[in-house]
Amino acid sequence: MLFRPTLAGSLPKPSWLAETGKLWPKWTQSGAELDQAKRDAALIWIKLQEDAGVEILTDGEQFRTHFVHGFLETVGGIDWDLKTKMGIRNNRYVVDVPTVTGVPKRSRPVHRDEAAFCRAHTKKGLKFTLPGPMTICDTLADGHFGKRADMAMAFAEILNEEAHELQAAGVDTIQFDEPAFNVFTDDVKEWGIAALERAARGLTCTTAVHICYGYGIDANMKWKETLGAEWRQYEEIFPPLNASSIKQVSLECAGSHVPISLISLLPDKDLLVGVIDVATNNIETPEQVVGTIAEALKYADAERIYPCTNCGMAPLSRAVAEAKLTALGAGAALARERFS
């Protein structure tokens, strides 16, 4: 099937599970009730994605509060009580973050059972997202390594352990989220891609890296205003990524100033082309989705294009996220009709 729609990862959490409209929400339940609520929320979004025509779906990250910290909360070597004020994404916004005090080690599989639960409830393609090593390093304070590259490789080791367990649980695509790649482009070339490949080493399932310009929060919107008429960060990192072993690259296209011609720098990769803008509540029409796909077709074969969301949709309302999923699926179907 051409133009198999997928999404970057997160979806809004219902109010009976967590605070809504926040990137760092607090759970509204605890214990066994929380575990059941997470499963219920994942089931709802699996069904809604299927109804919308999504072919490679996710759990919507319903089992974790945050795409980075949700993976790290059971990992040893992190002091969650030792908070350090740190600028994230090159000081785009400042928050109090936990501090790395030793070599990270998993105390147990983090998402294996959650992935197995989702696998048991859908016959569609299943993607599971993990934070990339560089983005982890940009979301924790370093009180142990002294060098981000060393810290990234240490986290890549445990990410690889986790990824192999997710693969064994039936996950078809493992995606590493690396929004930091658009910020630290020199580091990406020096050690970021090497750490990413270490995290994916030995996997036989599809591997992907998601590189966007961030959620539609105020700090990100203000940063985007400083990037000028064209956003060309991808231009620096796509050539070395094309030479990497990662199979898919997820990028932001809809409603952005990214020249879509930059996808020509990834001739050997499948492309998760962002056709849904998550930084606005406006709902795309199927024709708008087709329009973005048509632009991508000028620079890549149809077989390599997977319509996708620009980023996760965690901060949006459920109604908006549902409508955007519907537009994604309908636009992909219309593109198949028009371009097959």
ABEGO torsion letter per residue (X at the ends): XBGBBBBAGBBBBBAAABBBGBABBBBABBEAAAAAAAAAAAAAAAAAAAAAGBABBBAGGAABABAAAAAAAABBGBBAABBBBBBBGGGABBBBBBBBABBBBBABBAAAAAAAAAAAABABBBBBBBBBAAAAAAABBBAAAGBAAAAAAAAAAAAAAAAAAAAAAGBABBBBBBAAAAABAAAAAAAAAAAAAAAABGBABBBBBBBBAEBBBAAAAAAAAAAEABBAAAAAAAAAAAABABABBBBBABGBABBAAAAAABAABBBBBBABBAABABBBBAAAAAAAAAAAAAABBAAABBBBBABBAAABBAAAAAAAAAAAAAAAAAAAAAAX
